[in-house]
Amino acid sequence: MAGRIEDYALIGDMQTAALVCRDGTVDWLCLPRFDSHAIFAGLLGTEEHGFWRLGPAHAPDQQPPTAARRGYRGDSLILESEWDTPRGTVRVIDFMPPRDGAPQLIRIVEGVSGRVPMRSTLRMRFSYGRVVPWVHKHEGRTVAVAGPDSVWFDTSVETYGKSLTTYADFTVAPGERIAFTISWEPSHKEPPPLPEPEQSLEATEEFWREWVEHCTYHGPYREAVVRSLITLKALTYAPTGGIVAAPTTSLPEDIGGVRNWDYRYTWLRDAAITLSSLLRTGYREEARSWREWLLRAVAGDPENLQIMYGIAGERELGEAELDWLPGYENSAPVRVGNGAAHQLQLDVYGEVTEALHLAHMTGLARNDYASLLQLKLISYLENHWQDPDEGIWEVRGPRRHFVHSKVMAWVAVDRTIKLIESGDADGPLERWRALRDDIHRDVCEKGYDKERNTFTQSYGSKELDASLLLIPQVGFLPPDDKRVIGTVEAIQRELSTPDGFILRYPTQGDHEGVDGLPGDEGAFLACSFWMADDLAMIGRVDEARKLFEKLLSLRNDLGLLAEEWDPRLQRQVGNFPQAFSHVPLIDTALRLTASGAYGG
C-alpha cells in the first residue's frame, strides 16, 4: 500500500520526477518525461504495478522500516534518508542529475556505522503497471525492454531475478558506498553510457547551489521560499520551458472519491503565476524560456487559446481512464490526459497578460511577437468577455458568468492599456479604456450582492468563491474598499474550515454541486494563502501572519505541499507537490516581509 501523500519526497531532473517514500520506496516515476507512461505506478495501485525499494533488509512478514531521519542536502533536490538498525546506521542518497542525454535515477547506499544488511527490490512495470517487460542481461548489464522503451539497471553488487522482480542482497560497512542506477533509452537505440554516480552527485549538487544563489529573497521565510522555488524549478520541463502543475496524476482531492485529475501538463494559469513568482525572486531566465514556450504553443491561433497544453506545446490531451489501476487508497478512476483542455476559461487571458506585463516591467528583453500576441488576446476578449465560461476551477457543470473570469478579463485589458501607454505597442487606446470601464461596471453591478456586502461566485448567484480574494491583489478594487473588506469577511464566515483554512467554493457531498461532481474536497491551500494576503492588505497583518505560519506548518518534513488539506483526516490530499500551492506561499512571504508582519 502506498504511503500518505505527505510521506513522499520529490526528486527530479527538470524533465521528469520521482516520488520516494519514507521507507525508501520509489512508487512513482514516468520516463522519459513528466507525461510519459509510468514505470513505477505503485502509488496508484499495488506493488504489482511497479516500485523500487532500497533500504535495510527486513523479514517478509514485516513492513519495510521507515527512515529515522531524512532531508534534502542543503538547498538542493538531493534526498538523504537514514535508518538506525540493530546492526548499525545506513544512509541512502537519492537524486536525478540534470541531463542532456538519458534520464537517470541514482541511489547511493552509504554505510554510517556497523554492518547493515540491505536489499534492493526492483519491480519494473511499463505502461502504468500493465506491461511486464522482458528483463535480461546484456554485456553484464540488466535491461528491461517492452515496446519502445528500455530501462537499464546498473550496480556493482550481484543481482538475481525472482517472481518477475530483480533483487540485490548485500551488506554495507562504515564508509562504504554502493551505487544503483536506472537509465531510460529508446529500445531501438544503443545502450546508454555507463553511469558515473559519484561525478553525477557532485555535478547535481553544484547545479542546485549555483541556481539557488540567484534568489533575491533574503527575508525571514527564506527556507520556505527557497524550497518552494526549488520545487517550482523541478516542475519546469527544461527542453521547452513549459511548467507542469504537478508531476502526478489522480492523487485524490477527496480520498475514495472521483475528483482525480492528471496534472502533468502546462496550465497557462499555473505557469503564468509560477513565472511571476520566479521573476520577483530573481529568476529571469525561466521567464524568458516560458515566454518562448507560450509563443510556440499559441502559435498563430490566439483566438483558440487553450487553458492548458502539453509540456512541449501539444494541444491534444485526450482524457482516458486506466481501469486496471485501483487508484490511490481506492480513489477511482485513475485518469490520464485531461478533458478540461478545451474548456473556455476567460480568466487565463488575464493571467497570461499579467505574466507578460510583469516580464516587461522587470526588464526582460522586448519580444515584438509577445506584444502582438497580447494585442490579439485583447481583440478576442473584446468580443467574448461577456460570454459565460467554465471558470478558474474547471467546473464540469454548465457554463456561468463567473465573477473571477470577468475580473481577469479586466486585468488583461488594463495591462494591455499600460503596454500601449508605455509606447511599446500600438492599439485603440481610447476604445480599450472604454472597454476596461465597461467590464468594471458590469462586474460591480451584476457580481456584487449589496445586501450581504460581498461579491459572489457568478452573476445572480448566492454562492461565494475563494477566487474573489484576488480582486484587490490584481488591482480591480483597492484593499480599503468596503466591498473588498465585505467579501473577505464573508469568505471567512462561509468558506472557512474549523482550522481557519479556505475552501474554494461550497460542495454538496453526495449531491452534484456547482462543479458538476459529487463529493467534497479539502481546504484549497492556494486560497488559504490568498486569504493571508488579503488580510495583510486590509490591515489585519497579525492575523495574516498567524494564518501564513499555520499554513507553513502543513508542509511535510521536506517543505512540500499538495493541492489541498483535508481538515477531517488532517492530511494532505490532491496531486503532489503542487505548483499552485507553492507559488502563493512565495507571494505571501514576499508581502508579509515587505509589510514587516512576521514574528521574531
N, C-alpha and C positions, 0 to 999 in steps of 0.2 A: 504494500500500500504506500502511495506517495506521502511525503511529509506535508505538514501545514505549509501554506504558501510562504509565510514569513520564515520558514526553516531553510529557504533556499538562498544561495549566493549566486551572483551573476559573474560570469567571466565571458570575455568576447574579444574579437579582433577587428571590430568595425566592419565586418561583413556578415557575421553570424554570431550566435551567442549560445552558451550552455548554462543550465541551472544545476548547481551542485548542492545536495542536501547535507545536513549536519552529520550524517553517518558516512559521508564520503561517496554517496551515490550520485552519478550524473543521470538524471531522469529525463532530461530534455536537451536535444541537440539536433538542429537541422543543418544539413550540408548540401551544397557549399554556401548557401545564402540564408538570410533570415527566413525567407518564404519558401525555401526548399522543403522537400519531404523530410520528416524526422527519421533519424536512425535510432534514436532513443526516445520512445514515446511513453515510457512507464508513468510519466506524470499524469497522463490522461487515461491510463488503463492499469495494467498489472506488469509485473516483471516480464511476462511473456511478450510484452510489446517493446522491449528493449531497454537496457540500462547498462551502466558500468560502475561497479562498486570497487573502491580501493580503500582498504583500512585494515585494522587488526583482525586476525583470524578469530572466528567465533564458532561455537557449536551449531550444527544445522538446526537444532530446535530452539535456538535463541535469536533474539532480534540483534541486528548489527549494532555494535556500540556507537554512540554518538560522540563527537569530538568534545573534549572538555573545554577547549578554547579555539576560537577561530577569529580571523580578521584579515583585512587587506594589508599588504605590505606597504606602509606609508600611504601616500596619495597615488595609488595605482589600482589596477584591476587584477592584481596577483593575489590569489587567495591562499592563506596559510591556515591549516587546521591541525590541531594537536590532540592526540589521545594519550591519556595516562592509563597504563595497563599494569596488571600484577608483575609483568616481566620488564617493564620499562616504559619510556615515553617515546613517541614517534610523531613526526611531522609530515604532512603531505602538502606539497606546493602545487596548486592548480592554476594554469593560465593558458591563454591562447595568444600567440605572438602576432602582432600586426603584420600583414603579409602582402606580398605581391604575387606569390605563387600558391601552392597547395595549402588549404586550411589545415591547421594542426591544433589538436588539444593535447597539451603536455602535462603530465603528472609526475612529480619527482618525490620519491619517498626518502626521507632523511631520518636516520637514527639520532635520537637525542640522548637517551640513556638506556642501559640494559640491552637485552637482545629480544626484539619483539617479533613474534611470528605474524606474518602478513598474508593477505590474499587479495588478488585481483580477480574479479568476476566480470567478464565482458560478454554481454549478450547483444549482438547487433541484429536489429530487425529493420529492414528498409521499408519505405513507403508507409510511414506511420504505424509500424508494428505488424504490417500484414505480410511482408515478404521475408522469408528466411533466406539469407544469402548463401552462396557456395563459399565456404571457408576452407582455404588450403594453404600450403606452403609454396613460396616462390623465391628461390635463391636465398633461403634462410629466413625470409620474412613471412609473416602471416598476412594474408589478404582475404577480404570478404568481397564477393562480386555478385551483383544482381542487376541485370539490365544495363543502364548507362552508368551505374555508379560502382566505384571500388573504394574500399576503405582499408588502409594499410596499418598494421599494428606492429610496432617495433619496441622491443625491450631486450635487455641483456640477460634476463633470467629465463629459465626454461618454462615453456607453456605447454598445456595439454588441452585437448578437447573432450567434452563430456556433455551429453544431453543438449547438443547444439549450442554449447556455450564454451568460451575459451577461458581457462583458468591459469593462474600462476600462483604457486605457494612458495614463500621464501621467508627468510629471517633477515632483519636489518639490525646492524650493530651501530654503536655510537660513532657519529661522524661519517657513516657510510651513506651514499646517495645512489639511488636506483631509479632510473627514468623509464616511463612508459609514454608512448606517443601513438595517437591515431592521426592519420593524414588521409584526406579525400583526394581522389583524382578521377576524371572520367575513365571508365573502364576500358575504352579503346586506346588509351594513351600509355606511354611508358610509365613505369613505376615512379612515384615521386622521389626526390632525393632522400637519402637517409637523414633523419632529423639530427640536429645538434642541440640537445636540450639545454645545456648549461649556457651556451652562447645565446640561445634564444631567450633565456630567462634574463640575462644581463641586458640584452637589447630591448626587451619589453619593459623592464624597469626604467631604463633610460628614456624610452619613448614617453612614458607617463610622467616622469619627472620633468622633462622639458615642456610637455603640454601644460601641466598644471602651473608652471612658472609664469604663464601668460595671464593668469587670473588677476584681475584688478581689484577684486573684493578682499578687504582685509579687516572686516568688521567682526563683531562678537560671535556671529554664527558661521564663521569661516568653515569649520569642519563640516557642517551640514550642507553648506553651499557647494564646497569643493566636491564632496561625494556625489551630490546631485549633478554637478557639471560633468563629472567623470561618467556617470550613468547616462546622461544625455549624449555624450560623445560616443559611448559604446553602442547607442541605438542609431548612430549615423552610419549609413552604408557608404563607406569611403570611396568606392569607384565612381559614384554618381552624385553624392551629396544629399540623397534622399534620407529622410529620418523616419524610422518606424515608430508607431505609437507604443509598442511593446514587443518583446521578442517571442511572445507566446500566443497560442490560440486557445479559446474555450475554457480558460480558468473562470469559474462561475462568479457572477455578481451576487447570486443567491444560491448557496450550497444546496445541491439537489434539484435545482430549478433549470429553466430553459434559457436563461439570459447568458448565453455563452457565445462569444464572438471572436473572430480572427482579427487580431490587431497587428499583424506583421506587414502592414502596408503604411504608406505615407499619406496621412490625412493632411490636407492643406492647413486646416485649423491648428492641429497639434504641432505640425512642423513650423508654422509661422510663429506661434508663441514660443516654441523652443528657440527659434532663431533670435527672437527679441531678447530672451534671457542670455543667450550666448553673447550677443552684441553688447549688452550692458555690463558684461563681466570681462570684456576684452578679447572676445574670440571673433575676429572679423573674417578669417579665412573660411570658417564654417559658413558664415553668412554669404560669402561670395559663391561658395560651392552650391549652397541651397538655391540661391537666386538663379544660377545657371541650370540647376535641375528643373526649377519651376518653368523657365523659359522653354526648355526642351519638352517638358511634359505637356504644357498647354499648347505649345507649337502655334500654329496659325488658326486655332479654333477656340478663342476665349469665350465665344458665345455658348459653347458646350462645356464649360468648366465643370470638371468632376470634383466631388468633395474629397476623393482620395484616388491615389494611383499606386501602381507597383513601385518598388524601390528604384527601378530603372526608368520609370515613367510609363509602365504598362497601363492600359486602360481597361482591359477585360479581367475582372477579378471574380468570376462566377462563383457563387456560393454552393457548397455541397456538404453533405453530412457523412461522417465516417462511422457507419453503423457497427463496425467491429470493435470500436473503442467504447468502453462503458462510461468514460468521462471521469473527470476529477471528482472523487468521492461520489460517484454515480450521478454526476450532473450531466445529463444528456439533453440534446445531442452535442456531439463534437463537430464543430464546423470548420471548414477551410474555405478560403475565399470570403468575400463579403458583399452581400446583395445590396448593401446601402450605397455602393459606389456610384450608382446612377440616381440617387435621390437629389432633389432640389433643396439646397440649404443656402439661402441667400446670405447668411452671416459670413460664409467663407470669403466672399468678396471683400468684406471689411477686414478680416484677419490678414488676408494676403496683402491688401493695400497698406494696412498698418505696418506690416513687416517691411515692405518695400520702402515705405516712408522712413521708418527708423533706420534702415540701412543707409538711406540717402543722408539723413540727419547726422549719422555718426561717421560720415566721411568715406563711405565705401565708393569706390570709383564709379562714376556715372556709366550707366548702360542704357543706350538710347532705346533698345527694344524693350527694356523693363519699363521705361517711361511710356512707351507706346502701348504696352500691354495694360498698364494702369488706365490709360485713357479709354481703351477698348472695353475694359471691365465696367467702367462708369457708363459708357454708352449703352451697354447691355442693361445695367441696373436702372437707367433712366426709364426704360420701357417695361421693367419687370419687378421693381421694388414693391409694387402693390399686389403682387401675386402671393397666394398662400404657399407655404413650403413645409418641409418635414422638420425644420429647426435643428438647433445645435445637438440635440440628443438623439437624432436619427429615429424618430418615432416610426413605428410601422403601422400606425393608425392613419386616419385621414389627415390631409394637409390642413394647416391652420395659419392664421395671421399671427405668427409668434412675435412678441414684442422684441425679444432679443435680436431676431433676424432684421427687423426694421431698424433697430438702433445701430446694428453693424453696417447696414446699408448707408445710414447717415455717416458713419465713420469713413466708409470708402469714399463717399463724395467729399467729405471735409478734408481728408488727407490729400485727395487729388487737387482740390482747390489750392491747398498750400503748396503743392508741387508747381502749379501754374503760377502762383503768386511769387514763387522764388525765382522765376524766369527759366526753369529747367524743362518746361513743357508748354505747349500751346493748346488752348482749348476754349470752349464757350464759357468764359468765366462768369458772366452775369447770369446766364441761364442755369448754370450748375449751382450758383449761390442761391438762386430761387428754388432749385430742386432740394438743396440742403434744408432750406426753411420749410418747404412743403413736408418733407419726411418728418422733421422735428415736430411740426404742428400736428401731423397725423398721429404720431405716437402719443403725444401728450393728451390728445383729445380722445382717442379710441383705446389706448392701452393703459389708462390710468383710472383707478377706482376712487372717486372723490370721497365716498362715504367712509371707506376704510383707510384712505390716505396711503395707497400703495399702487405701484404698477402691478399688472397681472401677467400671467403666462402668455396669454394671447388675447386678441381683441374680443371683448364681450365675455370673457371667462371670469370665474371667481378664483381659480387655482393660482397659486404662486409658483415661481420658478427661480431657482438659485442663480440662473444666468442674469437675472435682473440686477444682481450685485455688481455687474460690470458697468452699469450706467455711469457712475461717477468716475470709474477708472479709465474709461475711454474718452471722457470729457463731454459726454452728451448733456449732463447737467452738473453743476458744481456740488461738492460734497455737502455744503450747508443748505442746499435747497430742501425745503420741508418735505417734498415728495421723495427725495432720496432717503432722508432720515426715516420717513414713514415706511418706506419699502424695506430698509434694513431691519427695522424693528418688527415688521410683520413677518419677515422670513425667520427671524429669531423665534418668534412665537409659534409659527405654524410648521416650519420645516426643520426645527432642531430636534436632535435625539436627546435622551436624558443626559448624555455626556457632553452636550453642547456642540456637537458636530452637525453638519448641514446635509440634508437630503437634497437631491436635485429637484424633485417635484413629488407630489403625492402619488403613491401607488395604491392598488386596490386589492392586494392579497390574491385570493383565488379568482377574483374577477378581472376582466380585461380593463386596463386603465387607459390613460391618455396616450400611452406609448404603444397601445395595441397588443400588450403582452400581459399574461397573468403573472402573479408572484410579486414579491417585494425585493428590495435591494438594500445594501448598506448605505451608510453616510458616504457621500462622494467627497473624496479628500480635496480635490481642486476647489470645490465650492466652499469647503470649510476654510481653506486658505484665503479665498476671496472675501469671506466674512471678516477674517482678521484684517485684511487690507482695508475694507470699508470702515470697520470700527476705528482704525487708526485715522482714516481720512475725516471722519466726523468728530474727531476729538476724544474718542474713548480709547486712548492709547494703552492704558494699563490693561484694560480688558482685551485689547488686541494682542498684546504681548503674551498674556496668560493663555489665550486660545492658541497662539502660534506655538508656544513651548509645549502645550499639551499635544498638539499635532506632531511635533518633533518626537514626542515620547512614543508615538505609534510606530515609528520606523523599527525595522528589525535590528538585530545587533550589528548589522553591517551598514545601517543607514539607508535601507531600501524600502520603498513604498509600492504597494499595489494600487489598484484604481480606487478601492473603497475600503471602508472599515465596517464590519458587521457589529453593531452595538449589542446584539443579543448573544452572539457567540464570542465576542471580544477577540476578534481575529481579523486579519486582512483577507479581502476577497477581490476577485477580478484579476485581469491579466497583470503580469508582474515581470520586472518592475515597469512602472507606468510613467511615460514622459509627462503625461497630463497631470500627474501628481508632483513630480519633481520640479517642473517649471514654476508653478505658483509658490512652491517653497522658496525658491530663489527670489522671486519677485517680492514676496512678503518680507523676507530677510533684508532685502535692499531698502524697502520702505521703512521698516522699523529702525534700521540702522540710521537712515537719514533723519528720522524724527527723534533719535535718541531714546526710543521706547524699548529698552532692553534691560534685563536685570544685570546686576554686578557692575 
